[in-house]
Amino acid sequence: MSSSYEPIEVKKEDAGLRIDRFIERNFKDLSFINIQKLLRTGQIRLDGKRVIGSKRIESGNKIRVPSIYRNLGRNKFKVYKPLNKFWKNIIDYNILYRDKEILAINKPSGIAVQGGSKIRNNLDDKLDFFRFDSIYRPQLLHRLDKDTSGVIVLSRNPTTTRRLGEEFKNRNIKKVYLAIVIGHFPKKSGSINFPLAKLKIDEYEITSKTLSGKDALTFYSVLWKGFYKNIKISLVEFNPKTGRKHQIRAHCYQLGCSILGDKKYNISNKRIDLLREFDETLHLHAREIGVPDIEGLTIRVVAPIPIHMKKFLKTLNISKSLVEY
């Protein structure tokens, strides 16, 4: 039998992973849909037997993958095209924190976290360049909207992926967002607890309040409120307890407000007057995240406020002490 057909032996650090996620992690040329097809047709096998994608692998298991997707006998990792200047700057200047377990990046607005049918430039495709001294490709632990800026955390090894994956799943990770909102909230602080579900409208998808939706809870605190050209403006800090798609944006919309620069969840045409003077970029920023280390101590990572938000805060003459810490 050719060496290209030799099975891959599961290492101890990969034990417990679903087999489809293991394949997705190690064979970036395979989409998740194609992985499922190869599993269904028996082209991917576990210890010589057919297997479903949800099967958890164990140390010592042997996984066979069609040779066309293998690169045995060559470089361990795929050779990628050199990074352009934009992505080099992300690596050089946007790494907020790094240790043996996690990597925190300050993601700019306009960069998608993962790819899609109409998305070519995304963080997930570039993660091999964020290995640094690790033998493992970093793994996404959570998501940010394409237009939301701020801190996003990656795990640097399979053990950390499993540990922190459970922390995110159990909602033990504290996340703080900052937004400039058109409108005034009903109270200085409180919570928004509207169930949300994805709805398709025309050619795009939004998240909307519906009784049949999933629970969605967001705590908020109004740091400042006032007026700009007779338009109500607020600076609001958010602490989402759940992680629904567009949760903060949709919850603001349900309160009769919208985040400056939000083209999907827009309440008032007055925003057009604002956007004639200010950047149309979404003014929503993932400001801080608290991640527990292996000993249970919290690693607090803070992302600096982006330029487009600083510009408007300066116009409003908002004290730096409210947003700088």
C-alpha positions in Angstrom: 0.0 0.0 0.0 1.3 3.5 -0.9 2.5 5.6 2.0 0.0 8.3 0.9 -2.8 5.9 2.1 -1.3 5.4 5.5 -3.8 6.5 8.2 -3.3 9.4 10.5 -2.9 8.3 14.2 -4.8 10.5 16.7 -2.5 12.1 19.3 -3.4 12.4 22.9 -4.0 16.2 22.7 -6.6 15.6 20.0 -8.6 13.0 21.9 -12.2 14.0 22.4 -12.6 16.0 19.2 -15.4 15.2 16.8 -13.9 13.5 13.8 -15.4 16.1 11.4 -13.9 18.9 13.4 -10.5 17.1 13.5 -10.6 16.8 9.7 -11.7 20.4 9.2 -8.9 21.6 11.5 -6.2 19.7 9.6 -7.4 19.8 6.0 -8.1 23.4 5.2 -8.8 22.6 1.5 -11.9 20.7 2.6 -15.1 22.5 3.3 -17.2 21.2 6.2 -19.9 20.2 3.7 -17.4 18.2 1.7 -16.1 16.5 4.9 -19.6 15.4 5.7 -20.0 14.0 2.1 -16.8 12.1 2.4 -17.9 10.6 5.7 -21.3 9.6 4.4 -19.8 7.9 1.4 -17.2 6.1 3.5 -14.2 7.8 2.0 -13.1 8.9 5.4 -12.8 6.0 7.8 -12.0 5.5 11.5 -10.0 2.4 12.3 -11.0 1.0 8.9 -14.8 1.5 9.5 -17.4 4.0 8.4 -18.1 6.7 10.9 -20.5 9.7 11.3 -19.2 13.2 11.8 -20.2 13.5 15.4 -18.1 10.6 16.5 -15.5 11.5 19.2 -12.0 10.3 18.4 -9.7 8.7 20.9 -5.9 8.6 21.3 -4.5 5.9 19.0 -7.4 5.9 16.6 -6.4 5.7 13.0 -8.1 8.0 10.5 -7.9 7.4 6.7 -8.4 10.4 4.4 -8.3 10.2 0.6 -4.8 10.7 -0.7 -5.8 13.6 -2.9 -6.2 15.7 0.3 -3.0 14.4 1.9 0.4 16.1 1.9 2.5 13.3 3.5 6.2 13.3 2.9 6.3 17.0 2.2 6.2 20.0 4.4 4.0 19.5 7.5 2.0 22.6 6.8 0.6 23.9 3.5 2.6 26.7 1.8 0.5 29.8 1.6 0.8 32.9 -0.5 2.7 35.7 1.3 0.6 38.1 3.4 -0.2 41.5 2.0 0.6 44.7 3.9 -2.8 44.8 5.6 -2.5 41.4 7.2 1.2 41.9 8.1 0.1 45.0 10.0 -2.5 42.9 11.9 0.2 40.6 13.0 2.7 43.3 13.8 0.4 45.8 15.6 -3.0 44.2 16.4 -1.9 41.3 18.7 -3.3 42.3 22.2 -2.1 39.3 24.2 -0.3 36.0 23.6 0.8 33.1 25.8 1.0 29.4 25.4 -2.8 28.9 25.6 -4.5 31.9 23.9 -4.0 34.6 21.4 -6.1 37.8 21.4 -6.4 40.0 18.3 -7.8 43.5 17.8 -10.0 42.8 14.8 -10.7 45.9 12.6 -14.2 46.7 11.4 -14.9 45.3 7.9 -13.0 42.1 8.3 -15.1 38.9 8.5 -14.1 36.3 11.0 -15.1 33.4 8.7 -15.6 33.0 5.0 -18.8 32.7 3.0 -20.2 32.7 -0.5 -19.5 36.4 -0.9 -16.6 36.8 1.6 -13.1 36.3 0.3 -11.0 38.2 2.9 -11.5 36.7 6.4 -9.5 36.0 9.5 -10.1 32.2 9.5 -8.2 31.8 6.2 -5.1 33.6 7.6 -4.8 31.7 11.0 -1.8 29.6 9.8 0.2 32.9 9.9 -0.8 33.3 13.6 0.9 30.0 14.7 4.1 31.8 16.0 5.9 29.2 18.1 3.0 26.7 18.2 2.8 23.6 16.1 -1.0 24.0 16.1 -3.2 26.2 13.9 -5.1 28.6 16.2 -8.8 28.0 16.6 -11.6 30.5 16.8 -13.4 30.4 20.2 -16.1 32.9 19.4 -17.3 35.3 16.7 -17.6 39.0 15.9 -19.8 40.5 13.2 -17.8 41.6 10.2 -18.5 45.3 10.9 -17.9 45.0 14.7 -14.3 45.9 15.7 -12.5 44.7 18.8 -11.0 41.8 20.7 -11.4 38.3 19.5 -9.7 35.3 21.3 -8.2 32.2 19.7 -6.9 29.0 21.4 -3.4 27.8 20.6 -3.8 24.1 21.3 -6.5 21.4 21.3 -6.6 21.2 25.1 -7.3 24.9 25.5 -9.9 24.7 22.7 -11.8 22.1 24.7 -11.4 23.9 28.0 -12.4 27.4 26.9 -15.0 26.0 24.5 -16.9 24.8 27.6 -16.4 28.2 29.3 -18.0 30.0 26.3 -20.7 27.4 26.1 -21.6 27.8 29.8 -21.5 31.6 29.4 -18.7 32.0 31.9 -16.7 34.5 29.7 -17.3 38.1 30.4 -17.5 40.3 27.3 -17.9 44.1 27.3 -18.9 46.1 24.2 -19.0 49.9 23.7 -21.4 51.5 21.2 -22.5 55.0 20.1 -26.3 54.8 19.8 -28.8 57.0 18.1 -31.5 57.5 20.8 -31.8 57.4 24.6 -32.4 54.2 26.5 -35.3 54.0 29.0 -33.1 53.7 32.0 -29.5 54.5 33.0 -28.8 50.7 33.4 -30.8 47.6 33.0 -31.2 44.5 30.8 -32.8 43.6 27.5 -34.3 40.2 27.4 -36.0 39.6 24.1 -35.7 36.1 22.4 -34.1 36.4 19.0 -34.3 34.3 15.8 -32.8 34.6 12.3 -35.1 35.9 9.6 -34.4 36.1 5.9 -35.6 39.4 4.3 -35.1 39.8 0.6 -31.4 38.8 0.0 -30.0 39.2 3.5 -30.5 37.8 6.9 -31.4 39.7 10.1 -32.0 38.8 13.7 -35.4 39.7 15.1 -37.5 39.5 18.2 -39.8 36.5 18.2 -41.4 34.4 20.8 -40.2 31.3 19.1 -36.6 32.5 19.1 -33.7 31.6 21.4 -33.2 33.3 24.7 -31.1 36.4 24.4 -30.0 38.6 27.4 -28.0 41.8 27.3 -27.1 44.0 30.3 -26.4 47.6 29.6 -25.1 50.8 31.3 -25.5 54.3 29.8 -22.2 56.1 30.2 -23.3 59.3 28.6 -26.3 60.7 26.9 -27.0 64.0 25.2 -27.7 65.6 21.8 -25.9 66.3 18.6 -27.8 68.7 16.3 -31.0 68.0 18.2 -30.6 64.3 17.7 -30.5 62.1 20.8 -27.1 60.3 21.2 -25.9 57.8 23.9 -22.7 56.2 24.7 -23.6 52.7 26.0 -21.6 49.8 27.5 -23.1 46.3 26.9 -22.5 43.0 28.7 -24.1 40.2 26.6 -24.8 37.1 28.6 -25.8 35.1 25.5 -24.2 35.1 22.1 -26.9 35.3 19.4 -26.1 36.7 16.0 -26.3 40.5 15.9 -27.6 40.3 19.5 -26.6 43.8 20.6 -27.6 45.4 17.4 -31.0 43.7 17.4 -31.6 44.5 21.0 -30.9 48.2 20.4 -33.4 48.1 17.6 -36.1 46.6 19.8 -35.6 49.5 22.3 -36.2 52.0 19.5 -32.6 52.9 19.0 -29.9 52.0 16.5 -26.1 52.0 16.6 -24.4 54.7 14.5 -23.4 53.2 11.2 -25.7 50.2 11.4 -27.3 49.8 8.0 -29.4 46.7 8.9 -30.9 47.7 12.2 -31.8 51.3 11.6 -34.7 53.1 13.3 -34.5 56.7 12.0 -33.6 58.4 8.8 -31.9 61.0 10.9 -28.8 58.8 10.9 -28.3 59.9 7.3 -27.6 63.4 8.4 -25.0 62.1 10.9 -23.4 59.9 8.3 -22.8 62.8 5.9 -20.3 64.1 8.4 -19.0 60.9 10.1 -17.6 57.6 9.0 -20.3 55.1 8.0 -18.5 52.4 9.9 -20.5 50.6 12.5 -19.8 52.2 15.9 -19.8 49.0 17.9 -16.6 47.8 19.5 -15.8 44.6 21.5 -13.9 46.5 24.2 -12.9 43.8 26.7 -13.0 40.1 27.4 -12.1 38.2 30.5 -10.7 34.7 29.9 -9.9 32.2 32.7 -6.5 30.7 32.6 -5.7 27.1 33.5 -5.5 28.0 37.2 -8.8 29.9 37.2 -7.3 33.4 37.2 -8.9 35.8 34.7 -6.9 37.2 31.9 -8.4 40.6 31.1 -7.8 41.8 27.5 -8.8 45.3 26.4 -8.9 46.5 22.8 -8.2 50.3 22.2 -11.1 52.3 20.8 -11.0 52.5 17.0 -10.3 55.8 15.2 -13.8 56.2 13.7 -15.4 56.0 17.2 -12.8 58.3 18.8 -13.6 60.9 16.2 -17.2 61.1 17.1 -16.6 60.9 20.8 -14.3 63.9 20.5 -17.0 65.8 18.6 -19.4 65.1 21.4 -16.8 66.4 23.9 -17.1 63.2 25.9 -14.6 62.9 28.7 -11.8 60.4 28.0 -12.1 59.0 31.5 -15.4 57.4 30.4 -13.8 55.2 27.8 -10.1 54.9 28.6 -9.1 52.4 31.3 
